[in-house]
Amino acid sequence: MMTAVIEGLPAGLSLRGADFVGPLARRQKRLGAGGRQGIERDAVDITAGVLAGRTTGAPLCLVVANRDHANWQNKDIAPMTVPRPGHTDLVGALKYQSDDLRHSSERSSARETVLRVAVGVVAQKVLDAVGIRTGAFVRQIGDVTLTVDDDLDATALEAMGAAADAADTSCPDEPTAERMRDAVAQVMRDKDTLGGVIEGFATGLPAGLGSYARWGDKLDARLGALLLSIPSVKAVAFGAGASVARMRGTAAQDAIRRNGDALVRDTNRAGGLEGGVTNGQPLRARVALKPIASTLTPQASVDVVSGQAVQTHYERSDFCTLPRAAVVVEAMLAIGLCDAVLERAGGDHLEQVVAAAASWPAPRLSSLRVTGAPKRLFDSGAD
């Protein structure tokens, strides 16, 4: 059984068990899933913090049962003595001095992402109330890559997210998705695994979430940490990402122009973040996942009890996590953005959060308080 406790939610947020069904299904039933997904039937029980379908302001408790647990009750479990490369088996045993490699293997399992998705559902409820949408789609599996315009507007991104939600590959383009299916089918025949890239996005963002005043408050740093905490994630890039390293400064920025009272951009190389603060454009993050480390083809290792060189034993796993991981990326973005919204808005009830968000200034000339008047540095204020 897994439990999540969420503190700091406003009262008045509509929340029912049925809200979790779709997202949890997206995490389970996708292309490349392994044997465990035929065992689990994930559902969320709300055990505290909700009354008559609305949050009360008290800590919210979400519980997901581990239905596979019953299959192991009153049974002897064989010890795990051969660490698998790429897993926490060896490092966990060294760190915690456990007597069985399985301790770290089970605790670090991506099984825990079911709660990330559940908490992300709650976070998205808050974001919905202030007009922010999150989504994610698969851009790449192995060497099969979907070409995506770096300057897509909110409408186009939301359409891609909706198409990805309905696809077994989590890829919004069917010709590319078919090539991805072929790649996964081939890697299964080869008894191997594949990684790739997921793009997460958020639309409807106000300018001003996050802060540059302290390094730990930069929103890209906070979101980056959340995304990097997802199992198998090895890299995160916002906007144009590492490609800006090859550009000149004049080409790497998003020029500002006036459209009536509005201050607009024609490009989005920054991915919606400047100086760790949202600028009102869509937020875009690319997340790279390594191929899962459990492979049907054995890998070289050492039995840590006998000291003999041996081959790894296969533990059930996916062949490609990308289609199932897209909803996890979306959830982690929602969690980070919800935290930033509530931090800025304050308020104990959802209506207060919504009212505060409505007052946040947009990128417009009329929203600014810049006067153009000169200032004297180090003026003490004395006569």
N, C-alpha and C positions, 0 to 999 in steps of 0.2 A: 504494500500500500504506500502511495506517495501523497504528501500533503503540502500545500502551499498556503501561507498566511500573508495576506496583503494588508498593509496598514496605510492610512492616509487617504483612503478613498472618500470622496464627498458622499453625503447622504443623497438619496433621491435618484440614484442611477438604476435604470431598469435592468434586471438580470435574472435569467431563468436557466435551468439546465439545458433546455433545447438550444440555447445560444451557442453551446460548445460542440454540437453534433457535427456540423459541416467542417469546421477547422480541424477537429480531431480526425475525421475521416480523411482529410487531405494529407495528414501526416502518416496515415497508415496505408492506404490503398493506392499506391502509385507504381509506375514502372520501376523495375529493379529491386523491389522489396524482397526480403528473405523470408525464411520459415516462420519467424516469430509473429509476423503480422497475420498468420493464419490462426494464431492462438489467442491474441489479445482482441478484445472488443471494448475499446476505451470509452468511458463515460465519466462525467464529472458530477460529484455530489457536492452541493453547497451546504455545509454544516454549520455555518455561523456568518453573521454579518448581513443577512438578507431577511426582510420580513415583508410578506405579501408581494413578492416579486421586485422589491426595491432595496437598495443598500441603505443601511441605517446609520452609517458613519463609524460603526464599530469595525474591528478587524474582520476581514472577509476570509473564510477558510474554505479551500477547495480540496477535495479528496478524489483520487483516482485509484481504484483497486487494481492490484496486480493479479490477474486471473490465472497466470501461469504458476503462481505460488502453490496452489493446491496440487499441481502435478508432482511437486517435489517433497511434499510433507511426508514424514516418517520413512524417508529413503536415505540411504547412504550416498553421499556425493563424492565422487572420486576426486582426490587431490589434484590440483593443477600445479605442475612443477616445471613446465616448459614455457618460458615467456615468449610472446609473439612480438616481433619487430613492429614498431609503430603504435603499440598499445602502452597502457600504464602498468602492465603486469610486473615488469622488472623494477621500474622506478618507484612504484607504489610499495613493493616489498622492501626495498632499500629504505625508503622514507619512514614507513610506519613499522618496519620490522615484523611484519605479519608472517604467520606460519604457513600460509597458502596464498599462491598468486591470485586465486580467484577473488580474494577480498577486494583488491584494487580493480580487477577486471570488471566485476559487477557494479561497483560504485561509480566507475567512470563510463558506464554504458550510456549510449545515446538514448536509451529508454527514458532517461530523465527529461528529455525534451518534450514529452507529453505535457508536463506541467508548465513549461515555457509557453507552449501554445495556449493552454488554458488561461494563464495569466495574461497573455497577449489579447485574448478575447475580451477580458475585462478592460484592459487598457484602451482597446479600440473603441469600446463603448463611450469612454470619456472623450476620446478624440472625435468621434462622430458628433457629439454634442456641440463641438466648436468648429465643425466643418473640415476636419483633417481626415484624409483617407490614407491608408497604407496598403501596399501590395508587394508582390514579388513574382519573378518569373525566371525560368532557366534560360541562360544565354549560351551556355556551352556545356557539352558532355564529351569528354575526351577531346578529339580534334574536330568535332562537329560544332560549329559556331554560328549563332544567329547574329546577323549584322543589325545593329540598333543605332538609330540616330542619337547623338549625344544631346541634341537640343529639342527633344520631344516635349510638347506642352502637356498640361495636366490631363486634358481629355484623351490624348493618345496613350499616355501612360496607364490611365485607368482602364482603357479598353484592352490594353495588353494584359493587365492584371486579371481582368475578368475572363479573358480567353485562356489564360494560364490556369486559372482555377478549375476550368472545365476539362482540361487536358490531362491524360494519364502521365504525360511527360513534364507537366508544368511549364511547357514551352508554348507561347502564344501563336507560333507560326507552324501550320501543319506540315508543309514540305520539310522544314528543318526538323520537326518532331519525328517524322518518319525516318529520317536519317539517324536520329538519336536512338530510336527503337532498334534499328539495325545494329548500331554500335553496341548497345547493351546486350542484344541477343548474341553478338559475336563474342563479347567478353565473357558471357556466361558459358559459351561453348569452350572458351579458352581457359575456364576455371580461374578467372582473374577478376579485377575490379576497375572501375573508372571514377575519376573525379571530374571537376568542371567549375563553372562560374554561375552564380545566382545574382541577379540584380534585384535589390530591394529599393522601394521608392516611397515617397510621401508627397501628397498634393494638398493644396488648401492651407499650407503653412503660413502663419503670420511672419513678418519680420520681427526679430528680437528675441527668439528663444535661444537660450544659452548665454554665454558671457565670455568676454576676453579679459575681464578684470583679474581673474585668477586662472592659472593654467588648468587646474582641475575642473573648472566650470565650462571649458570649451566643449561645445556640443559634439563636435566631430570626435574629440577624444573620448567622451562618454559613450557615444554610440559605437565607436570603434571597439572599445573594450567589451561592450555587450555582444557585438557580432563576433569578435575573436573568441569569445567564450563558448561558442557553439562547437560541439565536437567535430573534428576534421577540418575546421577553418584554419587556413594558413596565411591568408592575406585579405585586407580590406582596402578598398580605394573609393574615394568620393569624387564624383564628377569625372573629369578627364583623368584623374589619378596620376599614375607614374608617367604617363605620356607627356605631361607638362614639363618634365625634366629635359625634353628635347626641344622645347619651344623657346622663342624669345619672349620677353616680358610683355610686349605689345600684342602678341598673339595668344598668350595664355589667359588673359583676363576677359571679363564679360563687360564690354563697354556699356555705359549708362547713357540713355537718351531720354528726352522729354516727349511725352505724348499727352498733350493737354496739361493737366495737373499731375499726371502719373509719371513716375520715373521707372523706365522699363529697360529690359535687356533683350537682345536678340539671340544670345548664346547662353549656355549654362555649363561652362567648363568647371566652375567652382562646385557644381553639384548642389546648389542651394545653400551653401555655407561660406561665409566670409569671416575670417578671424574667429572662428568657433561660434558664430552666431548665424541663425537663419536669415536669409535676405528676401524671403517672399517667393522665391522660385521653387520649383519642385526639388525635393531632396532626392539624390540618387547615389546609391552605394553598391559597388560590385564586390561580391564576396567569393573568394576562391576556396574550394574544398579539395583536399587531397583524396586520392582513391582510398577507400576503406581498407584498413590494415589486415583484416581477416580474409584470407584467400583460400579457395579450395586447393590450389597448387601449394604444396608445402614450402616453407621458407626455412633457411638455416637458423638454428638456435642451439641452446645448451640446456640440458636437464640440470637444474640447479641443485638437485639432491644427489644424483649420481656423478655429476660433473662431465658427463659424456656429451659429445656433439650429436645432436639429433635434429629431426625435422619437426616443424610445428604441427600440432593437432588442430584440425578445423573446428571452429566454434560457429554456430549458425550466425549468419550475417546477411546484409544486403550485398548486391553486386554493384549497385550504384545508388548513392544516397540523394543525389541532386533533386529528383522529382519530389521526394518526401520532405526534403530540407527547406524547400522554398517557403512553406508556411511557417517554419521556425525562424527564418530570417525576417519575415514579415512581423512575426510576434515580437522579436527582440527590438525591432525598430519602433513598434507601437509602445512597448514598455518604456523605452528611453524617451520617446516624445511625450508620452503621458506624464512622466515624471517632470519633464521640463515645463509642460503646460501648467500642472498643478503648482509647481514651484513658483511660477510667475503670477498665476492668477490668485492663489490663496482661496479662501472661502470654505465653509463647512458643508454647504449644500450645492448641488449641481447647478442650480439657478444662479448662484453667486459666481461660480466659475464661468458660466456662459456670459454673464453680464460683464465680467472683467475682460474676457477675451474680445468682446465686441468693442471695447474701448481702446484696444491696442492700435497704435498708429501704423498706417500702411505706407509703403514707399511712394509718397506723394509730396509735392512741394508744400501743400497746405498742412501737412502733418509735422513739418519740421519747425524748430524754434531757433534756427540759426539766424543771427541778426546781422552778421558782417561787421559788427563793431569791434575795434581793437581792444586788446586786454593788456594790462600791465602785469608782468610776471613778478611773483614774490611780493605783491602788495599786502602789507600787514593789516591794512584797514585802519591804521591809526591816523589821527588828524595831522 
